[in-house]
Amino acid sequence: MKNVFLVSYDVCEAKRLRKTYKKLCGFGNALQYSVFRCELSPLQLHTLKEHLWEILNLDEDRVMLVDLGPAGARGDECVEFWGKSRMEIPTRRAVIV
């Protein structure tokens, strides 16, 4: 099962900033500058962390991971935008068969 994560980062050096952005593009969608929405399985989350640890200098940079819960549930409903967003949050409906 995948959970929705908000990933926010503050990277001090331009080269690491570009690498961080490009890496996160492979895992989710940019909501704002330096903020991504990612639907990740536990294995994908671990893989993302390993990739970011290789890029970042943790003495200077920081990353915040916020677990919003399961995809298709609260994880999709707890993000609120004011103004123009960079992506649409998916609308999902439960189908009972």
C-alpha positions as CSV (number, residue, x, y, z in Angstrom):
1,M,0.0,0.0,0.0
2,K,1.3,3.5,-0.9
3,N,1.1,6.5,1.4
4,V,1.1,10.1,0.3
5,F,4.1,12.1,1.5
6,L,4.9,15.8,1.3
7,V,8.6,16.2,0.7
8,S,10.0,19.7,1.3
9,Y,13.7,20.6,1.0
10,D,16.0,23.5,1.7
11,V,19.3,22.9,-0.1
12,C,22.1,25.5,0.2
13,E,24.2,24.7,-2.9
14,A,22.9,25.1,-6.5
15,K,24.3,21.9,-7.8
16,R,22.8,19.8,-5.0
17,L,19.6,21.7,-5.3
18,R,19.3,20.8,-9.0
19,K,20.1,17.1,-8.3
20,T,17.6,17.0,-5.5
21,Y,14.8,18.5,-7.7
22,K,15.6,16.1,-10.6
23,K,15.6,13.1,-8.2
24,L,12.3,14.0,-6.7
25,C,10.7,14.5,-10.1
26,G,11.2,10.7,-10.5
27,F,9.2,10.1,-7.3
28,G,6.4,12.6,-7.3
29,N,4.9,15.9,-8.5
30,A,6.1,19.4,-7.6
31,L,3.4,21.3,-5.8
32,Q,5.5,24.4,-5.2
33,Y,9.2,25.3,-5.4
34,S,10.9,22.7,-3.2
35,V,7.7,20.9,-2.2
36,F,6.7,17.6,-3.7
37,R,3.7,15.3,-3.3
38,C,4.8,11.7,-3.6
39,E,2.8,8.4,-3.5
40,L,5.3,5.9,-2.1
41,S,5.4,2.3,-1.0
42,P,7.7,1.5,1.9
43,L,10.3,0.3,-0.5
44,Q,10.1,3.4,-2.7
45,L,10.3,5.6,0.4
46,H,13.5,3.8,1.5
47,T,14.9,4.1,-2.1
48,L,14.1,7.9,-2.1
49,K,15.9,8.4,1.2
50,E,19.0,6.5,0.0
51,H,19.1,8.7,-3.2
52,L,18.7,11.9,-1.2
53,W,21.4,10.9,1.4
54,E,23.8,10.5,-1.5
55,I,23.1,14.0,-2.8
56,L,22.6,16.1,0.3
57,N,25.1,17.6,2.8
58,L,23.2,17.1,6.0
59,D,25.4,19.7,7.8
60,E,24.0,22.4,5.5
61,D,20.8,21.1,3.9
62,R,17.5,19.8,5.2
63,V,14.6,17.7,4.1
64,M,11.2,17.4,5.7
65,L,9.0,14.3,5.0
66,V,5.4,14.4,6.1
67,D,3.3,11.2,5.9
68,L,-0.2,12.2,5.1
69,G,-1.6,8.7,5.2
70,P,-2.8,6.2,2.6
71,A,-3.2,7.2,-1.0
72,G,-6.9,7.5,-1.9
73,A,-7.9,8.4,1.7
74,R,-6.9,11.2,4.0
75,G,-3.6,11.6,2.2
76,D,-5.5,13.1,-0.8
77,E,-7.9,15.3,1.3
78,C,-5.6,17.1,3.7
79,V,-3.8,19.4,1.2
80,E,-5.3,22.8,0.7
81,F,-4.1,25.3,-1.9
82,W,-4.7,29.0,-2.1
83,G,-3.9,30.6,-5.4
84,K,-2.8,28.6,-8.4
85,S,-1.4,25.2,-7.7
86,R,1.2,23.5,-10.0
87,M,-0.8,20.3,-10.1
88,E,-4.2,19.0,-9.4
89,I,-4.7,16.6,-6.5
90,P,-6.3,13.5,-7.8
91,T,-10.0,13.0,-7.1
92,R,-10.8,9.4,-6.1
93,R,-14.1,7.8,-5.2
94,A,-14.6,4.4,-3.6
95,V,-16.5,1.9,-5.7
96,I,-18.3,-0.8,-3.9
97,V,-19.0,-3.9,-6.0
